[in-house]
């Protein structure tokens, strides 16, 4: 009884998989890949990442430093020591 039910279940799974493979268009994966590439290029163009750097060694923009006076200062503890 168990072997017959197991073989029926395996047959159903294989049948569903075969039907989905037969229904799939082989161009779906290619179209999706091309769409992802096009979207990535559009995003790069929108954020101006496609322009060549002004210097050959400049790959990323220089890091920005915080403006003077914007750093937080730590308050000293009640006993005057900063360590815990």
C-alpha positions in Angstrom: 0.0 0.0 0.0 2.8 2.4 0.9 4.8 1.7 -2.2 1.8 2.3 -4.4 1.0 5.6 -2.8 4.7 6.7 -2.9 4.9 5.9 -6.6 1.7 7.8 -7.3 3.1 10.8 -5.4 6.4 10.7 -7.3 4.5 10.4 -10.6 2.4 13.5 -9.8 5.5 15.5 -8.9 7.3 14.4 -12.1 4.2 15.2 -14.1 3.8 18.7 -12.7 7.6 19.4 -13.2 7.4 18.2 -16.8 4.3 20.4 -17.5 6.0 23.5 -16.1 9.1 22.8 -18.2 7.1 22.3 -21.3 5.1 25.5 -20.7 8.2 27.7 -20.0 9.5 29.9 -22.8 13.2 29.4 -23.3 13.6 33.1 -23.8 12.3 34.0 -20.3 15.7 33.7 -18.7 17.4 35.7 -21.4 14.8 38.4 -21.3 15.1 38.6 -17.5 18.9 38.9 -17.7 18.7 41.6 -20.3 16.1 43.5 -18.3 18.3 43.4 -15.2 21.3 44.7 -17.2 19.2 47.5 -18.6 17.9 48.5 -15.2 21.4 48.5 -13.8 22.7 50.7 -16.6 19.8 53.0 -16.1 20.5 53.3 -12.4 24.2 54.0 -13.1 23.3 56.7 -15.6 20.9 58.3 -13.1 23.5 58.4 -10.3 26.2 59.6 -12.7 28.5 56.6 -12.2 29.3 56.1 -15.8 31.6 59.1 -16.2 35.3 58.3 -16.1 37.3 59.4 -13.0 39.3 62.6 -13.4 42.4 60.8 -12.1 43.3 57.2 -12.9 43.8 56.3 -9.3 40.6 57.9 -8.1 38.0 55.1 -8.0 35.6 56.3 -5.3 34.9 59.9 -4.3 37.0 61.1 -1.4 35.4 60.5 2.0 33.7 63.5 3.6 34.8 64.7 6.9 32.4 66.0 9.5 32.2 69.8 9.8 33.8 71.5 12.8 31.5 71.8 15.7 29.2 69.0 14.8 31.1 66.3 16.8 29.4 65.3 20.1 31.4 65.8 23.2 31.3 63.2 25.9 30.2 64.3 29.3 32.4 63.2 32.2 30.9 60.9 34.8 29.9 61.9 38.3 33.3 60.7 39.6 35.2 62.6 36.9 36.5 59.5 35.2 35.5 58.6 31.7 36.3 54.8 32.0 33.8 52.3 33.3 
